[in-house]
Amino acid sequence: MTAVEGSADDPDGGLTGFLAGGRIAELDLSMIVTLAAEAMGLAAAVVYLADLQQRQLIPLAAPAEPLAIDGSAGGWAYRKQDLHIEEGAQEITVWLPLIDGAERLGVLAASTPAMDPSFLLHCRALAALLAPLITSKRAYKDSVVQRTRTEPMGLPAEMLRALLPPRTIGTPRIVSTAVMEPAYEIGGDAYDHALTPTTLHAAVVDAMGHDLSSGLTATVALAACRNARRTGSDLSELTTAVDAALGEWLPDQFCTAVLVQLDLATGALRWINCGHPPPLLVRGQHLVAEAMEREPDVPMGLPALLTDAPRQVHQIALEPGDRVLLHTDGITEARLADGTEFGAHRFAQAVIHAASTGEPAPETLRRLIHSVLDAGGNKLRDDATILLLEWNPPLP
């Protein structure tokens, strides 16, 4: 199948015709890449998708080989979220990150014998076209999801991941990004984040156990939280809704959680801690000791059994550039190769080291979770989830 050629007066006529043809919905993603690239005069364009653990860039179609995110030209573009130009003996390869909103999906590679401004412009246009298409297609195309997996996934993890929002959301003012391990065997951990014009909502949940019932508990907790949030409920009402849902549908289950709301204009951060490890506040390259440590409330699902006291809502004022980390205890309870516990102090040092690179928040978090995994030989005793939010208001 050949794309429509553009004219001298309309060099992108081929792309215009391709898009106007209305065939994108019926085509496989790899065919869309081929036809769109051909319509734009990009003879050799390859899409790579990041695997679930963000260690490899996996080609969407053969015959290209996977690339290591750490140590390759494509990986550089993915890590830095920026253009990278690689000069070879015979040709020049342009690497561009594929980003939908704030979420990193992978990279686009396009090669040419000689660089000119129109080639780079077409590469950027193709990357902008493909990123939202990848997000759309992976919602119902198993072939796209399969390319990002390097091993079989357990049933609880399959159930939970179907409910999760994108790994990263954000605007120039705020970024929220999350990671979960073990990626293919996650049981009761979950995260959520969402944006309104004025507020970031985020939560990390850790359900009792590590099986399908714990996955169900986390699923019900997130669903109840979202249901209440979408009707305008405040933080206290959110936790009440989760308590009621668990009490009605899973009366023998409970979960710990931290739920936060950040005012995007003022930096006022409000949170409720339901029996969970306290969030960490990183300011500059320093951990602000005990900044968010408060007496926790009982876990969600238990108030009716233990207390009728109202949940305590806490508040702190963020400064521009502050990073807040919500995490589950699987992080601090991870074991090093010699059997010793990773611990809160070592985790805090890893946070500071990861934040010191000056890289985007999603890359900071990727490096952070890998440092925890690598220190323990890629083995965790429990689910480990980290959600990082970074507030960057516009300058006065």
N, C-alpha and C positions, 0 to 999 in steps of 0.2 A: 504494500500500500504506500502510495507516494503522497506527500503533503503538497498542498497548493503552493506554487511559487509566488513570491512577492514581486512587485514591479519596482522600477527605479524610484517612482514617486511614493510607493508604499512598501518599503522593505520588509515590513512585518505583516504584509498581506497574507502570507501563508499561515501565520499564527492566528490572525483574525478569522480567516476561513475555517481553520481547525476548531477554534473555540465556538464560532457561530454554528458549526455543524451539529452541535448538540449531542455528540457521541461520547463525551467524556464519561458519562454515567455508566455506559455499557462496556467500556474498555478496561482491560487489566491495567494496573498501575505501570508495569514495565512497558506496555505498549504506549501509554500516554507519554512516558518519558521519551521514548524513541521518536514518536510523531511530533511532539512539541519541540524537541531539540532540532529535528530535521526542518521543521517549519521556520525556525529561527536561525538556520544556517550553522548549527552546532553539530558537527559530524560525529564527534566522539564525546558523549555525555553519559556519565555513570552516576547513579544514586547509591549511596551507602547509608544504611540505617544503623543506629546505635543499638547494641544488644541490651537486654533487660538490665544487666549489671553495669553497663557503660564501661566495658573493657575493650570491646571490639566494634569496628565499623564493618557491617556485613553488607556485601553488594546485593542490591535488589535482584539482579539477574546475573547469570554466568556470562563470561568466563572470568570476571575479575575475582581476585582473592580478598579475603578479609584483611583488614588493617588494624593494627593495635592503636587504640586511642592515645596511649602514652608512647610516643616515639615515632610517629609518622606525620607526613605533611597534612594528610586529611585529618588526623587526630588534632593537630595544632589548630586548624580552623574550627573544629568542634569545641576544643577546650577554651579557646579565646573568643569564640563567637564572632569571628572576623575573617575577612578575606585573606587567603594565603596564596602566593604565586610561587610555583616551583619551576625552575628553569632546568630543562634537560638538554642532552646533546642535540636532539633532533626537534624537540617541540617544547612548548610551554604549557604547563597544566595549572589551571585556576581551580582552587578549592574554595567553596563557599559553604557556610553553615546553612542547614535547612532548619529554620526556626518558625514555628507557628505561634504567634503572639509572643510568649516568653519561653515556650518549651522547645528545647533542643531535640530534634528528631534524627539528625544525621548530617551528611554533607553531600554536596554535588561536586563532581569533578568533570571538567571540560578541558580538552586539549586543542592547541592550535600551533601551526608552525611559526606564526608571528602575531604578536599582540597588537591590537588597536582598540580605540575607545568603544567602537560598536560591539566588538566581541565581548568585552567586559560588561557592557550594558545588557546584552542579550543573556549573558550568564546570570546576572542579578535578576533579570525579569523571569527567567526560567525557575530559579530558586524560589522566588516569591510566588510563582504559580503552583509549584509542586508541594510546598510545605502544607498548606491547608488541605490539599488533595490527599496527602498521606494521612493526615489526621482523620479525614472523612472516610477514606477507604478502610483503614484499620478497624473502624467501628463495626464493619460487617464483612470484611474480607479476611478470612483466616490465613490466606497466603501471605499477607503483609505481617500479621502477628507472628506467624511461624518463622519468618526471617529474623525476628529479633530474639528468638529463644535458642539457647545452646544446649538445653537439656529438658527432659520431661517435667511438667509442672504437677504438683499435688492438687487434689480436689479442693481442699480449703483455700489454697492460694488462688486457684482458678476462680473460685466464688468471690473472694475478696477483691481481687484485681478487677473483676468486671464492674465493681461498684465504685472504684476509686476515681477521683478526678485526674486531670493531667498532672504529671509529675511536677511541672513548674507553671505558675501563673504569675501575671504581673503587668505593671506599667512602668514608665520611667520613674514613678514615685515610689513604688513598692514591688518587691519580688518575694514570692513564697515558693519554696522548693522542698521536695521531700525524697527520701530514699528508704527502702525496706529490705532487710535481709533476715534469714536466707531467702533469696529472691524467689526460688521455686518451691519453697516449703513453708512459707509464712502461714501462721495458724490463727492467732488472735489479735495481732497488731493491725491498726488501720490509721489512716490520716484523712483529713478533709481540709480543703481551703476554697474560698469563694470570695469574689469581689462585688461590691456595689459601688456606685459613684463616690461614696463617702467613707466606706469601711471595708477592711479586710477581716474576714472570719476564718479562723483556723482551729483545728483540733487534732489531737493525737490520742488514740484509744488503745488500751492494752487489756484484752479480755482474759478472764481466768482460763488456764489450760492451753493446750497446743493441739487442738483437734478440730473436727468439723463443728462441734458444738460451740467452741470458742469463736470460730469464724462466724457462726450464726449470731452470736452475741454481739460481735463487733459490727456486723451488718445491720442488725436491728438498732444498735446505738447510733450509727451514722444516719440511718434512714429517719429515725425519730428526731435527731438533731436538725437535719435538713428540713424536715417537714415543719418543725416549729420555726426555724429561721426564716423560711419563705413566707411565713405569715406575720413577720415583723416582731417575733418574740425577742426579749432581751436575754442576757446570759443566764440569769436565774431561771427564767421560763424554759430555756433550752434544756438545762439539766433536769428540771422537773419533768419535762416531756420524756426524756430518756429514762428516768427512774420509773415513770408510769408505764412506758412501753415494755421495759424489761420485766417489771412486776407482773404485767398482764400476760406476756407471751413466753417469757423465759424466767419464771420465778426462782429457779435454782441457780441462775447465772448472774454474774456481776462483772464489772470492768472498771479499771481506773482510767482517768482521762484528765487532760488539761484542755480547756476551751478558752480561746482568746478572741477579742475584738480590738482592732486597731483603728483609731480615727486617723484617716490619711492626711487630714489638714493640720492637726495639732500634735500628732504623735502620742496621744493619750492611749495607753495600752491597758485594757481591762482583762482580767482572767479569773477563772475559777479552777481550783486544783481539787480533783476528786480522787484522793489517795494515790497520787502520781508523783514521780520524781519532779522536783521543781525545775522550771525552765532556767536556761543560762542566758546571761546578757553579756555580749562582747561589744566593747566600746573601743574603737581604734584597734589596737593590737593587744588589748588587755581584757581579761575576764573580770567583770565587776562582781567581786565576791559577795555572795548571799543577797544579790540585788532583788531576786524574785523568790526567795525562800520565805514561805509563810506556813502556818499550821494548816495541813491539808484537811479537807472535808472527807467524809467516808466515800468509798467507791460508789459509782452509779449502779443503781439496782438494789442498794442496801438501806437507804434511809428509812423506809417503812419498818425495817427490822431493828434498826439500831438507834435512830434518833428522829425527832421531828423538828430539829433546829434548821433554820434556813441556810442555804449555801452562802459562803462568804465570797463576795466579789472584791478583788484586789485591783489596785491601779498604780501605774508607774508612768512617768513622762520619759519618752524616748528622745534621744538627740539625733540629729541628722547623721546617717551612716551607721547607726546602731544595728546590730544583728542579734536576734533572739532565737534560741534553739529550744524546741520542744523535743523530748526524747523519751523512749521507754527504757526500762531497767535492763533490757537485754544488751544495751551498749555498755553500761558500767559493769555488768556481770560477765561480760565476755572474758575468755581465758587466753592468756598468752601461750606461746608454744611450750613454755616450761611449766604450765599449769597454774601460774599465779593469776589473780583477777586483774582485768584491765583497770578497773577502779575509776572513781570520780575524778581524782587528781590527774591521772594519765589522760582521761578523756578531755578534761579542761585544757591540758597542754596541747593535745591534738587539735582542739578547736582553735586555739590561738595560732598554732603553726599554720593550719589550713587557711585561716583568715589573713595571715601576714603576706600572702602571695599577691594580693591586689587583684585577683582574678574574679570573674563574675560569681555571684552567689551559688548558682547551680554547680559550677566547677569546684568551688570551695567544699560543697557538700559531697560531691563525688570523691574528691581526694580524702575527705574526712572518713567516710564509711570504708573506703579501701584501706586506709591506715589501720582501722580497727580490725578488719578482716585479715589483713596481711600479718598483723601482729599475732593473731591466734591461729595461723595456718588455715584460714578460710573456714573455721569451724566455730559455731556459736552455740551456746547452751540454751538460748532462748531467742525468740523473735527480737529484732532490733530495728527500731524505726527512729529516724531523725527528720524533723521539719524545721527548716531555717527560714526566717523572714528578715528582710533587710529594708529599712525605711530610709528613703532618700528624697526628702521634700525639695521642691524648687527653691533656689536661692532667692532671698528677698530682692 
